[in-house]
Amino acid sequence: MQAVQTPAPPAAAPASLHVPAQATRPRRARRGDDGCERHPASADRPPRVLVVTGSVGAGHNGAANELTRRLTDLGLEVSCRDYLDTLPRRYRRLLQDGYEFSAGKMPWFFEWLFQNEEHDSVVRSLTLYLCRMASRELGRWVDEGWDTVVTTFPFAAQSMGLLTEEGALTVPTVCYLTDPAPHRLWVHPRVQVHLTVTEATAAEGSERYGVPMAAAGPLACDSFAVPLPVAERAALRAELGVPEARLMALLMTGSMGLGDVTSSVEALRAVDGVTPVVLCGRNERLRQRLSALPDVIALGWRTDVPALMGAADVLVHNAGGLSFTEALVAGLPAVSYEVISGHGRANAATLAASGLAPWPRDPQALADALAEQAGRGRVHLAPLPEHRQAAHVVADLARDWHAKHATSHATAGTARAGSRAARLLTAGAERLHLRRPAPLTEPAATVPRRA
């Protein structure tokens, strides 16, 4: 996917900006007495898609919510579930708090974890153990008659691959990589389709892991693509306290406000003519600390991010996740700086190598990169053909599967229920160290007789 220069759009009446769904956590599904949702197995119903996200940060939820919205607009029945709901409470806290603590307080340890996931190791084995544990509940979800299962969370991709290997998941499966840099945790050979935001990610992932990947475009709210009228842009900058003559650098720190944000702010303050506007997410302590610095505008959680990107001149990010994807849709040029360890460093390297965002390593290089990127103006990705876009790829898979199997859903549902019961009974017997009974269909002639 190549970046193309587009002229500045003429000022026009703004389309209504709706609030991005990036912070919305999927609700738990309402279920019947046996734990399954009730859906009639009929060819008259629309194709059904299960979207699995993960509430670790806001990026995975943002992509999942946007995909859910687009699939619903295409006429499909969609349910969005949180992968963390498949785990016991202590493991949910481990993923959420462990990520925030290690990435924010122990970056060297987070980098070590990230690197060890790339090869067979103790870390990799523990991750797969967690994914296998989650696959028990995920297996119940996929037994509910879906036509396609898609995820935006890497742990879920591993669980889906395990279920496919065991024959418990037979419908088409899709993994949508929200990170610019591919990683082994995103990849499972039994997941049928791997989609990425950009061509650069697809090419790097296909070459590194030998698994076909295809660019499917960004999953970000359409309101980011709506240009902000000149009058509204001036009004918003005045409200924030950014003079029109100064360059507005929008510093995004994710929903948790992770990374060495203070160093980034000090480097931005040192650049002549630049006013840093920092989005601290839900990190109120960070917002208060930065608010005490002169010439710094520190904001908390905001729902008008599309307008802020429309008013900014350049984006400065430290992770490369959803914020960068939204900037791609908005055409806002970006710079990676003081990136967090692990996936942050990997994402910055991929973006720099592909020419999508430079990665300066010191304040002087940052000043040069800001001037260069801001001078480019708005730059948008070349649009993909409709049939290659993520929602249409998933919808086509679901429609094809539904058309081929709609007539046999009732019979298949009974078989799935039976197989699930058999798996549960077998698992219970193994936990009790019981021997499996001999098959009832075993010929009597094979049983030795007593003298």
C-alpha positions in Angstrom: 0.0 0.0 0.0 1.7 3.2 -1.1 1.2 6.6 0.4 0.0 9.2 -2.1 -0.1 13.0 -1.8 -3.6 14.4 -1.9 -4.4 18.1 -2.2 -6.0 19.8 0.8 -9.8 19.4 0.6 -11.8 22.6 0.2 -13.6 23.9 3.2 -17.1 22.5 3.4 -19.9 22.0 5.9 -18.7 19.2 8.2 -20.2 15.8 8.3 -21.4 15.0 11.8 -18.5 13.5 13.7 -19.6 10.5 15.7 -17.7 9.3 18.7 -15.1 6.5 17.8 -15.9 3.2 19.4 -12.2 2.6 20.3 -12.9 2.6 24.1 -16.0 0.4 24.1 -15.6 -2.9 25.8 -17.7 -5.7 24.2 -20.5 -7.0 26.4 -20.9 -10.5 27.5 -23.3 -12.5 25.4 -26.7 -13.3 26.8 -27.0 -17.1 26.8 -29.5 -19.8 27.4 -29.6 -22.4 30.1 -26.9 -24.5 28.5 -24.6 -21.5 28.0 -25.3 -21.0 24.2 -27.0 -18.2 22.4 -30.3 -19.2 20.8 -30.3 -18.9 17.0 -32.6 -20.8 14.6 -30.7 -22.9 12.1 -32.3 -21.6 9.0 -31.3 -20.6 5.5 -33.5 -17.5 6.0 -31.3 -15.9 8.6 -28.3 -13.7 7.5 -24.7 -15.0 7.8 -23.4 -14.8 11.3 -19.9 -13.6 12.3 -18.2 -13.9 15.7 -15.6 -11.1 16.4 -13.2 -11.8 19.3 -11.3 -8.9 20.7 -9.2 -8.4 23.9 -9.5 -5.6 26.4 -5.8 -5.0 26.9 -5.5 -1.4 26.0 -8.0 0.2 23.6 -6.5 -0.7 20.2 -7.9 -4.2 19.8 -11.4 -3.1 20.9 -11.3 -0.1 18.5 -10.6 -2.3 15.5 -13.1 -5.0 16.6 -15.9 -2.4 17.1 -15.3 -0.8 13.7 -15.3 -4.2 12.0 -18.5 -5.1 13.9 -20.1 -1.9 12.7 -19.1 -2.4 9.0 -20.2 -6.0 9.0 -23.6 -5.0 10.5 -23.9 -2.4 7.7 -23.3 -5.1 5.2 -26.3 -7.0 6.5 -24.6 -9.6 8.6 -25.4 -10.7 12.1 -22.4 -10.0 14.3 -21.5 -10.6 18.0 -18.4 -9.0 19.5 -16.9 -10.9 22.5 -14.0 -10.2 24.8 -11.3 -12.9 24.9 -10.5 -12.1 28.5 -14.0 -13.4 29.4 -12.8 -16.9 28.5 -10.2 -16.8 31.3 -10.5 -17.1 35.1 -10.4 -13.7 36.9 -6.8 -14.0 38.0 -5.6 -14.6 34.5 -7.6 -11.7 33.2 -5.8 -9.5 35.7 -2.5 -11.0 34.8 -2.9 -10.0 31.1 -4.3 -6.5 31.8 -2.2 -5.4 34.9 0.8 -7.4 33.8 0.9 -5.6 30.4 0.5 -2.2 32.0 3.1 -2.8 34.7 5.8 -4.5 32.6 5.5 -2.1 29.7 5.3 1.0 31.9 7.6 0.1 34.9 9.8 -2.7 33.6 10.4 -2.1 29.9 13.5 -4.4 29.9 11.3 -7.3 31.1 8.6 -6.6 28.6 11.2 -6.5 25.8 12.5 -9.9 27.1 9.0 -11.4 27.0 8.3 -10.0 23.6 11.5 -11.4 22.1 11.1 -14.8 23.8 7.6 -15.2 22.2 9.3 -15.3 18.8 10.9 -18.7 19.4 10.2 -21.9 21.4 10.9 -21.0 25.0 9.4 -21.2 28.4 7.6 -17.9 27.8 6.1 -19.4 24.6 5.0 -22.5 26.4 3.3 -20.6 29.2 1.5 -18.4 26.6 0.2 -21.5 24.8 -0.9 -23.0 28.1 -2.9 -19.8 28.7 -4.4 -20.0 25.2 -5.3 -23.6 25.6 -7.0 -22.8 28.9 -9.0 -20.1 27.1 -9.9 -22.4 24.3 -12.3 -24.3 26.5 -14.7 -21.4 26.8 -13.9 -20.2 23.3 -14.9 -23.6 22.1 -18.4 -23.1 23.6 -18.6 -19.8 21.8 -17.8 -21.2 18.4 -20.3 -24.0 18.9 -23.1 -21.5 18.5 -23.5 -21.7 14.7 -21.2 -19.0 13.4 -20.3 -18.8 9.7 -16.9 -17.1 10.3 -14.8 -16.3 13.4 -12.4 -13.3 13.3 -10.2 -11.9 15.9 -8.2 -8.6 16.5 -6.3 -10.0 19.5 -3.2 -12.2 19.1 -3.9 -14.6 22.0 -7.2 -15.4 20.5 -5.5 -16.2 17.2 -3.5 -18.9 19.0 -6.7 -20.4 20.7 -8.5 -20.4 17.4 -5.6 -22.3 15.8 -5.6 -24.8 18.6 -9.4 -25.4 18.2 -9.0 -25.8 14.4 -6.3 -28.4 15.0 -8.6 -30.3 17.3 -11.5 -30.2 14.8 -13.6 -28.1 17.2 -13.6 -25.1 14.9 -14.4 -25.8 11.2 -15.7 -22.5 9.9 -13.4 -20.0 8.2 -11.1 -18.1 10.6 -9.5 -14.7 10.2 -6.9 -12.8 12.2 -6.6 -9.1 11.7 -3.2 -7.7 12.9 -3.7 -4.3 14.5 0.1 -3.8 14.9 2.3 -2.5 12.0 4.9 -5.1 12.9 4.1 -8.8 12.5 4.9 -11.1 15.4 4.7 -14.8 16.0 1.9 -14.4 18.6 -0.3 -13.1 15.8 0.4 -16.0 13.5 -1.0 -19.5 13.6 -0.8 -21.8 10.5 -4.3 -23.2 11.1 -5.9 -19.7 11.0 -7.0 -19.5 7.3 -6.7 -15.7 6.6 -4.3 -13.2 8.1 -5.1 -9.6 7.3 -3.0 -6.5 8.0 -3.4 -2.7 7.8 -0.7 -2.0 5.2 1.1 -3.7 2.5 4.4 -3.3 4.4 3.1 -5.4 7.3 1.8 -8.1 4.9 5.1 -8.4 3.0 7.2 -8.5 6.2 4.9 -11.1 7.8 4.7 -13.3 4.8 8.4 -13.4 4.3 9.3 -13.9 8.0 6.7 -16.6 8.9 5.9 -18.2 5.6 2.2 -17.6 6.1 0.3 -15.6 3.4 -0.9 -12.2 4.6 -2.9 -9.6 2.7 -3.4 -5.9 3.3 -7.0 -5.1 4.1 -6.8 -1.4 5.0 -7.3 0.4 8.4 -10.2 -0.3 10.7 -10.8 3.1 12.1 -13.9 5.2 12.5 -15.0 7.0 9.3 -15.1 10.3 11.1 -11.3 10.5 11.0 -11.5 10.8 7.2 -13.8 13.9 7.5 -11.8 17.1 7.0 -12.1 19.6 9.7 -13.4 23.0 8.3 -11.0 25.9 8.6 -13.2 27.8 11.0 -13.7 24.8 13.3 -10.0 24.1 13.2 -9.1 27.6 14.3 -11.7 27.5 17.0 -10.5 24.2 18.4 -6.8 25.4 18.4 -7.9 28.6 20.1 -9.8 26.6 22.7 -6.8 24.5 23.4 -4.5 27.5 23.5 -2.4 26.7 20.4 -1.5 29.8 18.4 -2.2 29.5 14.7 1.3 30.3 13.8 2.8 27.4 15.9 3.0 23.8 14.8 0.7 21.6 16.9 2.3 18.3 17.7 -0.3 15.8 19.0 1.4 13.3 21.3 -0.6 10.1 21.7 0.3 7.8 24.6 -2.4 5.2 24.3 -5.3 4.6 26.7 -2.9 3.9 29.6 -0.4 6.7 29.1 2.6 4.4 28.9 6.2 5.1 28.1 8.7 7.8 28.8 6.2 10.6 28.0 8.0 13.3 30.0 11.1 12.9 27.9 9.1 13.2 24.7 7.4 16.3 26.0 10.7 17.9 27.0 12.1 17.2 23.5 9.0 18.7 21.9 9.2 21.8 24.1 12.8 22.3 22.9 11.8 22.6 19.3 11.2 26.2 18.2 7.7 26.9 17.1 6.2 23.6 18.4 3.3 23.3 20.9 2.9 19.8 22.3 -0.7 18.7 23.0 -0.6 15.4 24.9 -3.4 12.9 25.2 -2.7 11.1 28.4 -5.6 8.6 28.1 -6.9 7.5 31.5 -3.6 8.2 33.2 -4.7 11.1 35.4 -1.5 11.2 37.3 0.4 11.7 34.1 -2.0 14.5 33.0 -1.5 16.4 36.2 2.3 16.1 36.1 2.5 17.4 32.5 0.0 20.2 33.1 2.5 21.7 35.5 5.0 22.2 32.7 5.0 25.5 30.8 3.8 25.6 27.2 2.3 22.1 27.5 -1.3 21.2 26.9 -2.1 18.0 28.7 -5.5 16.4 28.1 -7.2 13.4 29.7 -9.5 10.9 27.9 -11.2 12.6 24.9 -14.0 11.5 22.6 -13.2 14.2 20.0 -9.9 12.6 18.7 -11.0 12.9 15.0 -11.3 16.7 15.5 -8.0 16.9 17.4 -6.3 15.1 14.5 -7.9 17.4 12.1 -6.5 20.4 14.0 -3.0 19.0 14.5 -0.1 19.3 12.1 1.8 16.1 13.0 1.3 13.1 15.2 3.9 11.9 17.6 3.3 8.3 18.9 5.1 5.8 21.0 3.4 2.5 20.2 2.1 2.4 16.6 -1.2 0.8 17.3 -4.7 2.3 16.9 -3.5 5.9 17.1 -1.3 5.5 14.1 -4.1 3.7 12.2 -6.4 6.6 12.9 -3.7 9.0 11.7 -3.5 7.0 8.4 -7.2 7.5 7.9 -7.0 11.2 8.8 -3.9 11.7 6.5 -2.0 13.1 9.5 1.8 12.7 9.1 3.4 10.8 12.0 6.7 10.5 13.8 7.7 7.6 16.2 9.6 8.8 19.2 10.6 7.4 22.7 8.7 4.3 21.7 7.8 1.7 24.4 9.6 -1.6 24.5 8.4 -4.8 22.8 5.8 -4.2 20.1 6.4 -0.4 20.2 10.0 -0.8 19.0 9.1 -3.4 16.5 6.3 -1.2 15.1 8.6 1.8 14.9 11.1 -0.2 12.9 8.5 -1.4 10.4 7.1 2.0 9.9 10.5 3.6 9.4 11.6 0.9 7.0 8.4 1.3 4.9 8.6 5.1 4.9 5.3 5.5 6.7 6.8 7.3 9.8 10.4 8.2 10.7 11.9 7.0 14.0 14.3 9.7 15.3 16.5 8.8 18.3 17.5 12.1 19.7 16.0 15.6 20.1 17.7 17.1 17.1 16.6 14.3 14.8 13.1 14.8 16.3 13.1 18.4 15.3 14.2 17.6 11.7 11.6 14.8 11.4 8.8 17.1 12.7 9.7 19.8 10.2 9.8 17.3 7.3 6.6 15.5 8.2 4.6 18.7 8.9 5.8 20.1 5.5 4.3 17.2 3.7 0.7 18.2 4.5 -2.1 15.7 4.6 -1.0 12.3 3.1 -3.5 9.5 2.6 -3.1 5.9 1.8 -4.2 4.8 -1.6 -7.6 3.2 -1.2 -7.9 -0.6 -1.6 -10.5 -2.2 -3.9 -13.6 -2.9 -2.0 -13.3 -6.7 -2.2 -9.9 -6.5 -0.5 -11.1 -4.4 2.5 -11.3 -6.3 5.8 -15.1 -6.2 6.3 -15.8 -7.4 2.7 -13.2 -10.2 3.0 -14.9 -11.4 6.2 -18.4 -11.0 4.8 -17.6 -12.9 1.7 -16.2 -15.8 3.7 -19.2 -15.9 5.9 -21.7 -15.7 3.0 -19.9 -18.5 1.1 -19.9 -20.8 4.2 -23.5 -20.0 5.0 -24.6 -20.7 1.4 -22.9 -24.0 1.4 -24.0 -25.2 4.8 -27.3 -23.5 5.6 -29.3 -26.6 4.7 -27.3 -28.8 7.1 -27.1 -26.5 10.1 -29.8 -28.3 12.1 -28.1 -31.7 11.7 -24.6 -30.1 12.3 -25.9 -28.4 15.4 -27.0 -31.7 16.9 -23.6 -33.3 16.0 -21.7 -30.3 17.5 -23.7 -30.6 20.8 -22.9 -34.3 20.9 -19.2 -33.8 20.2 -19.0 -31.0 22.8 -20.6 -33.3 25.4 -18.2 -36.1 24.5 -15.2 -33.7 24.9 -16.4 -32.5 28.3 -16.9 -36.1 29.5 -13.5 -37.1 28.2 -11.8 -34.1 29.8 -13.6 -35.0 33.1 -12.4 -38.5 33.0 -8.8 -37.5 32.3 -8.8 -35.1 35.3 -10.0 -38.0 37.5 -7.4 -40.3 35.9 -10.0 -42.7 34.7 -9.5 -45.1 31.8 -11.5 -44.4 28.7 -14.1 -47.0 28.1 -13.8 -49.3 25.0 -15.9 -48.3 22.0 -19.4 -49.8 22.1 -19.1 -50.7 18.5 -16.1 -53.0 19.1 -16.8 -56.4 17.6 -17.4 -59.2 20.1 -15.0 -61.5 18.3 -12.1 -59.3 19.4 -12.8 -59.8 23.1 -10.9 -62.9 24.3 -13.0 -65.6 26.0 -12.1 -67.2 29.3 -11.3 -70.9 29.3 
